[in-house]
Amino acid sequence: MQISNSKPNYDSEPASEAERRIRRLTLHLSPVACVAAEQLEMAACGGRGKLSVDTPSLSGYIRGKHRDIQDKVVDYFNANPHLQTPVEISKDEHRELCMKQLTALVREAGIRPFRYVVNEPAKYFAILEAVGSVDMSLGTKMGVQYGLWGGSVLNLGTKKHKDKYFDGIDNLDYPGCFAMTELHHGSNVQGLQTVATFDVITDEFIIDTPNDGAIKWWIGNAAVHGKFATVFARLKLPTYDTKGVTDMGVHAFIVPIRDMKTHQQLPGIEIHDCGHKVGLNGVDNGALRFRSVRIPRDNLLNRFGDVSRDGKYTSSLPTVNKRFGATLGELVGGRVGLAYSSVGVLKVAATIAIRYSLLRQQFGPPNQPEVSILDYQSQQHKLMPMLASTYAFYFATTTLVEKYSQMKKTHDEELVADVHALSAGLKAYITSYTAKSLSICREACGGHGYAAVNRFGILRNDHDIFQTFEGDNTVLLQQVAADLLKQYKGKFTGGTLAVTRNYLRESMKTYMSQPNPVTARWEGEDHLRDPKFQLDAFRYRTYRLLQSVAVRLRKHSKSLGDFGAWNRCLNHLLTLAGSHIESFILAKFIEAVQSCPDPSSQAALKLVCDLYALDRIWNDIGTYRNVDYVAPNKAKAIHKLAEYLSFQVRNVARELVDTFDLPDHVTQAPIAMRSGAYSQYTQYVGF
């Protein structure tokens, strides 16, 4: 058999199945021809050409009403290069610079985040995102000062505390800490061991660290700058009987830790530095031990429980668990802020990686110019679904912020429960995704991505702890799963379902039924890009997981008990929680597409939304195939369409990342500059 050396004609249709197979074999043997053929196939699919994106219009839609104050933050640091964090900086220098940055932002730029913590949370979180894009250590330090220390005073205290501390917290005269975590207890807050015993004779609380395991650990602002701490401790009251004291559960207390004038540690306060960390070294984390530290009775943050002069306890909430739940419920803003800020980090990383991938050229057809590495399907597979996820997460967290703002105004119980579950799920899901994406972005930029100046290492190290503080992600996802099971149980015992879980109430009969054998085989593009198909698929998966894990828990609890059954089904429960959060994210993305007023921007968002949905379905195609929700031919169609949509998003990738409106000094990566990238890079290394 003689093999021809002539180039195959890829423009013609194969005459037979044999010719089609020969062509496919030829493509495997000729990689360059394969790339060209794939590009031709993608371009021919649909025949619609490149989408037109109105970048200013889309940017205005996604950045929202607080872009002015974000621009003010960014412009201030742009105008003050001495306040920008250098790549090479020691721990101690970074800490001092971080405090200087925050002080300048508040006192010179006139931006007062604390004033928005309760009354305009959306504005506060917008400032937090902008500040974090300058330096994540600065964003974290601001969050500790205003969201945690200041937020605990506002949310857990009463008028007397606000009157006494508000101005000092606002203008940074009262830098403070949030002392909850202990060496032996992090996620299990009810297990904290620090004690606050009331002394009726002196009208004071005595704060004690009973053992090494109760030392307050990883406390931001404690090692260097903090003068106060909100200390979470077990409130113990005298009973005048054989018991001696009664444990009233965990409460919060304001404890001065340094002298206001000399900045020396106060008597009974022992402070140690937690030292150099993997990231966020601009934040001075410390450890606190209390040795019979006396504070006035008024220093109890008494919104949910108070102690009278004679040692009597009063509360509007009847049980320890209800008081504890109310206390933690008021602190949920930290999780909201982390989810929102994590999206900001993802924006920066995706922007750097995509701009670089558009600029960088490697290989190409013989005797022709090299092609952009973003033209390679493998690079598109890494970065285009990530770009789609960035948009999806933005709309989901914006909804979360709106719900949180409404909750702070109304204190509606159902909304409180809704925000608690959503903030736990979104914080866990988004921070985990962003952490993985930062490594993918570094790898996608090759050796240049390993240079510290190009930010991936710094972003990855600083962001990594987002998966742990304000609640370990695995623990938070279990809270989401527990909430879903509670809703599921309520459905069958006459209960009602909260707003976010509407689909469990409205469509439970639909999702309990067997998949439709007809629609399981539909593979047309209009059907696959139909929001109803996409959302139904996400929700069907969630309900199947919920139904099956409920059965498993019931079965195993008979032999293992409730705790053992939960542990046996733990991975199943985590998958359920992730699926539910993905359903919520997609629903909010679809709503954002439908609400977009500009046709050009709406079309761009629709493209990105479809990629997000179909890529997720394809990534879990085994689940859908196992229950015949998707037939084999439909699975192939989903895969092919997802690849095509990724190719289409690549064609407008520059415009899509430009809508984030991140200036060069925010991305701070020479390889990602809009112009002069390599000249910036070579200048940095000394040429």
C-alpha positions in Angstrom: 0.0 0.0 0.0 1.4 3.4 -1.0 0.9 6.3 1.4 0.5 9.7 -0.3 2.7 12.6 0.9 0.1 15.2 -0.3 -1.7 17.3 2.4 -5.2 16.1 3.1 -8.1 18.3 2.1 -9.8 19.2 5.3 -12.3 21.5 3.7 -14.2 18.6 2.0 -16.6 16.2 3.6 -15.5 12.6 3.9 -17.1 10.4 1.3 -17.3 7.3 3.6 -16.8 6.0 7.1 -13.5 4.5 6.0 -12.3 7.9 4.7 -13.4 9.6 7.9 -11.4 7.1 9.9 -8.3 7.5 7.7 -8.6 11.3 8.1 -8.8 10.9 11.9 -5.7 8.7 11.9 -3.8 11.2 9.7 -4.6 13.9 12.2 -3.2 11.8 15.1 0.0 11.3 13.1 0.2 15.0 12.1 -0.1 17.3 15.2 0.2 20.5 13.3 -2.6 19.5 10.9 -4.6 18.4 13.8 -4.5 21.9 15.4 -5.4 23.5 12.1 -8.2 21.1 11.5 -9.6 21.6 15.0 -9.5 25.4 14.5 -11.4 25.0 11.2 -14.0 22.7 12.8 -14.6 25.2 15.6 -14.9 28.1 13.3 -17.3 26.3 11.1 -19.5 25.2 14.1 -22.5 27.5 14.0 -20.9 29.9 11.5 -21.6 33.0 13.6 -18.2 34.7 13.8 -16.8 36.6 16.7 -19.1 38.0 19.3 -19.0 41.8 19.8 -18.5 42.8 23.4 -19.2 46.4 24.6 -16.6 46.4 27.3 -17.6 49.7 29.0 -21.3 48.7 29.1 -20.5 45.2 30.5 -18.1 46.6 33.0 -20.7 49.0 34.3 -23.2 46.2 34.7 -20.9 43.8 36.6 -19.0 46.4 38.7 -22.2 47.9 40.2 -22.9 51.1 42.1 -19.9 51.1 44.3 -17.2 51.3 41.6 -16.5 54.9 42.5 -15.3 54.2 46.0 -13.3 51.2 44.6 -11.7 53.5 42.1 -10.9 56.0 44.9 -9.0 53.3 46.8 -7.1 52.2 43.7 -6.3 55.7 42.6 -5.0 56.6 46.1 -2.5 53.8 46.1 -1.6 54.5 42.5 -0.7 58.1 43.4 1.3 56.9 46.4 3.8 54.4 45.2 5.7 54.5 48.6 2.6 52.8 50.0 2.6 49.9 47.5 4.0 46.6 48.8 7.3 45.6 47.2 7.9 42.0 46.1 10.8 41.6 48.5 10.0 42.7 52.0 10.7 41.3 55.5 8.0 40.2 57.9 8.5 43.1 60.3 8.7 45.7 57.5 5.6 44.3 55.9 3.7 44.6 59.2 4.7 48.2 59.6 3.9 49.0 56.0 0.5 47.3 56.3 -0.4 49.5 59.4 0.9 52.6 57.6 -1.3 51.7 54.5 -4.4 51.3 56.6 -3.8 54.5 58.5 -3.2 56.5 55.4 -6.3 55.1 53.7 -8.4 56.1 56.7 -6.8 59.4 57.7 -5.4 60.8 54.5 -7.7 59.3 51.7 -10.7 59.8 54.0 -12.1 56.3 53.4 -13.9 55.1 56.5 -14.9 51.5 56.1 -16.3 51.1 59.6 -19.1 53.4 58.9 -20.5 51.0 56.4 -20.1 47.7 58.3 -23.7 47.6 59.6 -25.7 50.1 57.5 -24.1 49.6 54.1 -22.4 46.2 54.0 -22.3 46.1 50.2 -20.1 49.3 50.2 -17.9 47.9 53.0 -17.3 44.7 51.0 -16.6 46.7 47.8 -13.9 48.6 49.7 -12.5 45.3 51.1 -12.2 43.9 47.6 -10.4 47.0 46.3 -8.0 47.1 49.3 -7.3 43.4 49.0 -6.4 43.8 45.4 -3.6 46.2 46.5 -2.3 43.8 49.2 -4.2 40.9 50.7 -2.5 41.5 54.0 -3.9 45.0 54.0 -7.4 43.6 53.2 -7.1 41.1 56.0 -5.9 43.7 58.5 -8.7 46.0 57.6 -11.1 43.0 58.0 -9.8 42.3 61.5 -10.0 45.9 62.6 -13.4 46.8 61.2 -15.2 43.5 60.4 -14.2 41.4 63.4 -13.1 43.6 66.3 -15.3 46.5 65.3 -18.1 44.2 64.0 -18.2 42.3 67.3 -18.7 45.6 69.2 -21.5 46.7 66.9 -23.2 43.4 66.6 -22.8 41.8 70.0 -22.7 45.0 72.1 -25.3 47.6 73.0 -25.5 51.3 72.9 -23.1 51.9 75.7 -20.4 50.0 73.8 -21.0 51.8 70.5 -20.9 55.2 72.2 -17.7 54.4 73.9 -15.7 52.6 71.2 -17.1 53.6 67.8 -15.0 56.7 67.1 -11.7 55.1 68.3 -12.3 52.0 66.2 -13.2 54.1 63.2 -10.2 56.4 63.3 -7.7 53.7 64.4 -7.0 55.1 67.8 -8.4 51.8 69.1 -6.7 49.1 67.0 -8.1 45.7 68.1 -8.2 42.0 67.8 -10.8 39.2 67.6 -9.7 36.5 70.1 -11.9 33.5 69.5 -9.6 30.7 68.2 -7.6 28.7 70.8 -4.7 26.3 70.4 -7.0 23.3 71.0 -10.2 24.6 69.6 -10.9 26.3 66.2 -14.1 25.2 64.5 -15.6 23.9 67.7 -16.3 27.3 69.3 -18.6 25.8 71.9 -15.6 23.9 73.2 -13.6 27.0 74.0 -11.9 26.8 77.4 -11.0 30.4 78.3 -13.1 31.4 81.3 -14.7 34.7 82.5 -15.7 34.4 86.2 -17.9 37.1 87.7 -16.6 38.6 91.0 -19.7 40.0 92.8 -17.6 41.8 95.4 -15.6 43.9 92.9 -18.2 44.0 90.1 -15.7 42.6 87.7 -15.1 39.7 85.4 -11.8 37.7 85.9 -10.5 36.4 82.5 -8.3 33.3 82.8 -6.5 30.9 80.5 -6.8 27.6 82.5 -4.3 25.6 80.4 -2.0 25.8 77.4 -4.7 24.5 75.1 -6.8 27.5 75.9 -4.2 30.1 74.8 -5.8 32.3 72.1 -3.9 31.5 68.9 -3.6 33.1 65.4 -5.1 36.3 66.7 -4.7 39.1 64.0 -3.4 42.5 65.2 -2.3 40.9 68.6 1.5 40.5 68.1 2.3 44.2 67.4 -0.5 46.7 67.0 -3.6 45.7 69.0 -4.7 47.6 72.1 -8.0 45.8 72.7 -9.4 42.3 72.1 -12.9 40.9 71.9 -12.3 37.8 73.9 -14.6 34.8 73.7 -14.8 33.0 77.0 -17.1 30.8 79.1 -19.1 33.0 81.4 -19.2 31.5 84.9 -21.5 32.9 87.6 -21.5 32.1 91.3 -24.4 30.0 92.5 -23.7 30.1 96.3 -24.3 26.3 96.6 -22.3 23.2 96.4 -21.7 23.7 92.6 -19.9 27.0 93.2 -20.4 28.3 89.7 -22.7 27.9 86.7 -21.4 27.8 83.2 -23.6 30.1 81.0 -21.8 29.2 77.8 -19.5 31.3 75.5 -19.8 35.1 75.7 -17.8 38.0 74.3 -15.8 40.5 76.4 -13.8 43.6 75.6 -10.4 43.2 77.2 -7.7 45.9 77.0 -4.4 44.2 76.2 -1.9 47.2 75.9 -1.5 50.5 77.6 -3.0 53.3 75.5 0.0 55.6 76.0 3.0 53.4 76.4 1.7 50.5 74.3 3.2 48.1 76.9 1.4 44.9 77.7 -1.1 45.3 80.6 -0.7 43.3 83.9 -1.8 39.7 83.5 -1.7 39.8 79.7 1.0 37.7 78.0 1.5 38.2 74.3 3.7 36.1 71.9 4.3 36.4 68.2 3.1 33.5 66.0 6.0 34.3 63.7 6.5 33.9 60.0 3.6 32.3 58.1 3.0 30.8 54.7 1.3 34.0 53.6 -0.3 37.2 54.9 2.9 38.2 56.7 1.7 41.8 56.8 -0.7 40.7 59.5 0.7 40.5 63.0 -0.8 37.2 64.3 -0.2 36.6 68.0 -1.0 34.3 70.9 -2.7 35.6 74.1 -2.7 34.2 77.6 -4.7 35.8 80.4 -3.7 35.4 84.1 -6.5 36.7 86.3 -7.1 39.7 84.2 -9.9 41.9 85.7 -12.3 43.9 83.5 -15.4 46.0 84.4 -18.8 44.3 84.2 -19.7 46.8 81.5 -17.1 45.1 79.2 -19.4 42.1 78.6 -20.9 42.5 75.1 -24.4 42.0 76.4 -26.8 42.1 73.4 -27.9 38.5 74.0 -27.2 38.1 77.7 -26.4 40.3 80.6 -25.2 40.1 84.2 -26.6 42.4 86.9 -24.7 44.0 89.8 -25.7 41.1 92.1 -24.7 38.4 89.6 -28.1 37.6 88.2 -28.2 36.5 84.5 -30.8 37.7 82.1 -31.4 37.0 78.4 -34.2 37.3 75.8 -33.1 33.8 74.6 -34.0 30.8 76.8 -31.1 28.4 76.2 -27.4 28.3 75.9 -27.6 26.9 72.3 -30.0 29.7 71.2 -27.7 32.4 72.6 -24.7 30.7 71.0 -26.5 30.5 67.7 -27.5 34.1 67.8 -24.0 35.2 68.7 -22.4 33.3 65.8 -25.2 34.4 63.5 -24.2 38.0 64.0 -20.6 37.2 63.0 -21.5 35.6 59.6 -20.4 38.8 57.8 -16.8 37.5 57.9 -17.8 34.5 55.7 -19.7 36.8 53.4 -16.6 39.0 53.1 -14.3 36.1 52.4 -16.4 34.7 49.6 -16.7 38.1 48.0 -12.9 38.8 48.4 -12.0 35.4 47.1 -13.8 36.3 43.8 -11.6 39.4 43.7 -8.5 37.3 44.0 -9.8 35.0 41.2 -10.3 38.1 39.0 -6.7 39.2 39.4 -5.3 35.7 38.8 -7.4 35.0 35.7 -6.6 38.5 34.3 -2.9 37.9 34.6 -3.0 34.4 33.2 -5.3 35.3 30.3 -3.4 38.4 29.3 -0.2 36.5 29.3 -1.7 33.7 27.3 -2.8 36.1 24.7 0.6 37.7 24.4 2.8 34.6 24.6 3.4 32.8 21.3 4.8 29.3 20.9 5.1 27.0 17.9 2.7 27.1 14.9 2.3 25.6 11.4 5.4 25.3 9.2 6.8 28.5 7.8 4.1 30.6 9.6 4.2 32.9 12.6 4.0 31.3 16.0 0.5 31.2 17.5 -0.8 32.6 20.8 -0.8 29.9 23.5 -4.4 30.7 24.2 -5.2 29.3 20.8 -4.3 25.8 22.1 -7.3 23.8 23.3 -5.4 22.7 26.4 -4.8 26.3 27.5 -8.5 27.2 26.7 -9.5 24.2 28.8 -7.5 25.5 31.8 -8.6 29.1 31.6 -11.9 29.7 29.8 -14.1 27.7 32.3 -12.2 29.5 35.1 -13.1 32.9 33.5 -16.7 31.7 33.3 -16.6 30.7 36.9 -15.3 34.1 37.9 -18.3 35.7 36.4 -20.6 33.1 38.0 -19.1 33.6 41.4 -19.3 37.3 41.2 -23.1 37.3 40.6 -23.6 34.7 43.3 -21.6 36.6 45.9 -23.3 39.9 45.0 -26.6 38.2 45.7 -25.2 36.9 49.0 -24.2 40.5 50.0 -27.6 41.8 49.1 -29.3 39.1 51.3 -26.9 39.9 54.1 -27.6 43.6 53.8 -31.4 42.9 53.9 -30.8 40.6 56.9 -29.0 43.3 58.9 -32.0 45.6 58.3 -34.9 43.2 58.9 -33.5 40.6 61.3 -36.0 38.2 59.6 -35.4 34.7 61.1 -35.9 32.9 57.8 -33.5 35.2 56.1 -30.9 34.8 58.9 -31.0 31.0 58.4 -30.8 31.5 54.6 -27.7 33.7 54.9 -26.1 31.4 57.4 -26.3 28.4 55.0 -25.5 30.3 51.9 -22.5 32.2 53.4 -21.1 28.8 54.6 -21.5 27.1 51.3 -20.3 29.9 49.0 -17.3 30.7 51.3 -16.3 27.0 51.2 -16.9 26.4 47.5 -15.4 29.6 46.1 -12.3 29.7 48.3 -11.5 26.1 47.5 -12.0 26.7 43.7 -9.9 29.9 43.8 -7.1 28.1 45.7 -6.9 25.4 43.0 -7.2 28.0 40.2 -4.2 30.0 41.5 -2.0 26.9 40.9 -3.5 26.3 37.5 -2.8 30.0 36.5 0.8 29.7 37.7 1.3 26.6 35.6 -0.5 28.1 32.6 2.1 30.9 32.6 5.1 28.5 32.5 8.4 29.6 34.0 7.4 33.2 34.0 4.5 32.4 36.3 7.1 31.3 38.9 8.6 34.7 39.1 7.4 36.4 42.4 6.9 39.7 40.5 4.2 38.1 38.5 2.1 37.6 41.7 0.9 34.0 41.5 3.0 32.8 44.4 2.1 35.7 46.6 -1.6 35.4 45.7 -1.6 31.7 46.3 0.1 31.9 49.6 -1.9 34.8 50.9 -5.2 33.3 49.8 -4.6 29.8 51.0 -5.8 30.5 54.5 -9.1 31.6 53.2 -10.0 27.9 53.2 -9.6 27.7 56.9 -10.4 30.9 58.8 -14.0 32.0 59.4 -14.7 28.3 59.4 -12.9 25.3 57.9 -14.3 24.6 54.5 -15.1 20.9 55.2 -16.9 21.9 58.3 -18.9 24.6 56.5 -20.0 22.2 53.8 -21.3 19.9 56.4 -23.4 22.7 57.8 -24.9 23.2 54.3 -25.6 19.4 54.0 -27.2 19.4 57.5 -29.4 22.3 56.5 -30.5 20.6 53.3 -31.4 17.4 55.2 -33.4 19.5 57.7 -35.3 20.9 54.7 -35.8 17.5 53.2 -37.1 16.1 56.5 -39.4 19.1 56.8 -40.9 18.4 53.4 -42.1 15.0 54.6 -43.3 16.1 58.0 -45.4 19.1 56.9 -42.6 21.7 57.2 -41.8 24.6 54.9 -38.6 25.3 52.9 -36.6 28.4 53.0 -36.3 30.8 50.0 -33.0 29.4 48.6 -34.3 25.9 48.5 -37.4 26.7 46.6 -36.7 24.1 44.0 -36.9 21.3 46.6 -40.4 22.4 47.5 -41.7 23.3 44.0 -40.3 20.4 42.0 -39.7 17.6 44.4 -42.2 15.3 42.5 -40.4 16.1 39.2 -37.0 15.2 40.6 -38.2 12.0 42.3 -39.5 10.7 39.0 -37.3 8.7 36.5 -35.5 10.7 33.8 -37.4 11.2 30.6 -36.0 8.8 28.0 -36.9 11.2 25.2 -35.3 14.4 26.6 -32.3 12.3 27.7 -31.4 12.0 24.0 -32.0 15.5 22.9 -28.7 16.9 21.7 -29.6 20.1 19.7 -27.6 23.2 20.6 -30.8 25.2 21.4 -31.8 22.6 23.9 -28.3 22.3 25.5 -28.1 26.1 25.8 -31.6 26.4 27.3 -31.3 27.7 30.9 -34.2 25.4 31.9 -32.3 22.3 30.8 -29.1 23.4 32.5 -30.7 24.4 35.8 -32.9 21.3 35.8 -29.8 19.1 35.4 -28.0 20.8 38.3 -31.0 20.5 40.5 -31.8 16.9 39.6 -28.3 15.9 40.6 -28.7 17.8 43.9 -32.0 16.1 44.7 -30.7 12.6 43.8 -27.7 13.1 46.1 -30.0 14.4 48.9 -32.4 11.6 48.5 -29.7 8.9 48.4 -27.7 10.3 51.4 -30.9 10.5 53.5 -31.5 6.8 52.8 -27.9 5.9 53.7 -27.9 7.9 56.9 -31.1 6.2 58.0 -29.7 2.8 57.3 -26.3 3.3 59.0 -27.7 5.1 62.1 -29.3 1.9 63.2 -25.9 0.2 63.7 -23.5 3.1 64.0 -25.5 5.8 65.7 -26.1 9.3 64.3 -22.4 10.4 64.6 -21.1 7.2 63.1 -23.6 7.2 60.3 -22.7 10.9 59.5 -19.0 10.0 59.4 -19.7 7.0 57.2 -21.5 9.2 54.7 -19.3 12.2 55.0 -17.9 12.3 51.4 -21.4 11.9 50.1 -22.6 14.8 52.2 -19.8 17.0 51.0 -20.6 16.2 47.4 -24.3 17.1 48.1 -23.3 20.5 49.6 -21.1 21.3 46.6 -23.9 20.3 44.2 -26.4 22.5 46.0 -24.0 25.5 45.9 -23.4 25.0 42.2 -27.1 25.0 41.6 -27.5 28.3 43.4 -24.6 29.8 41.5 -26.0 28.9 38.2 -29.5 30.2 39.1 -28.1 33.6 40.0 -25.9 33.7 36.8 -29.0 32.9 34.7 -30.9 35.7 36.5 -28.1 38.1 35.9 -28.0 37.3 32.2 -31.8 37.8 31.9 -31.6 41.1 33.8 -28.8 42.6 31.7 -30.3 45.6 29.8 -27.7 45.9 27.1 -28.2 43.3 24.3 -24.4 43.1 23.5 -23.5 42.5 27.1 -26.4 40.1 27.5 -25.1 38.0 24.6 -21.6 37.9 26.1 -22.9 36.9 29.5 -25.1 34.2 27.9 -22.1 32.7 26.2 -20.1 32.7 29.4 -23.0 31.3 31.4 -23.6 28.4 29.0 -19.9 27.5 29.2 -20.1 27.5 33.0 -23.2 25.3 33.0 -22.1 22.8 30.3 -18.5 22.5 31.6 -19.9 21.6 35.1 -22.3 19.0 33.6 -19.5 17.5 31.6 -17.2 17.3 34.5 -19.7 15.2 36.4 -21.1 13.4 33.4 -20.7 10.1 35.1 -23.4 11.0 37.6 -25.8 11.8 34.8 -25.0 8.7 32.8 -25.4 6.4 35.8 -29.0 7.3 36.1 -29.6 7.7 32.4 -30.4 11.4 32.8 -28.1 11.9 29.7 -27.8 9.4 26.9 -24.4 8.6 25.4 -25.0 10.7 22.3 -26.2 13.6 24.4 -23.1 13.4 26.6 -20.9 13.6 23.5 -22.9 16.6 22.3 -22.4 18.4 25.7 -18.7 17.8 25.5 -18.4 19.0 21.9 -20.5 22.1 22.6 -18.6 22.9 25.8 -15.4 22.9 23.8 -16.9 25.1 21.1 -18.1 27.6 23.7 -14.7 27.6 25.3 -13.3 28.5 21.8 -15.8 31.3 21.5 -15.0 32.7 24.9 -11.3 32.6 24.0 -12.1 34.9 21.0 -13.5 37.6 23.4 -11.3 36.7 26.4 -9.4 40.1 26.3 -12.6 42.0 26.4 -14.1 39.8 29.1 -11.1 40.3 31.5 -11.0 44.0 30.7 -14.5 44.4 32.1 -13.0 43.7 35.5 -11.3 47.0 35.0 -8.2 46.1 36.9 -5.4 48.6 36.2 -1.8 47.5 35.6 -0.7 48.5 39.1 -3.4 46.2 40.6 -2.4 43.1 38.6 1.2 44.2 39.3 2.5 41.6 36.9 4.8 42.6 34.1 3.8 39.6 32.0 0.1 40.9 32.2 0.6 44.5 31.2 -1.7 45.7 28.4 1.2 47.0 26.5 5.0 46.8 26.7 4.9 43.5 28.7 8.3 42.2 27.9 10.0 45.7 28.2 8.5 45.9 31.7 9.7 42.5 32.6 13.3 43.0 31.3 13.5 46.3 33.1 12.5 44.6 36.4 15.3 42.1 36.2 17.9 44.8 35.4 18.3 45.1 31.6 
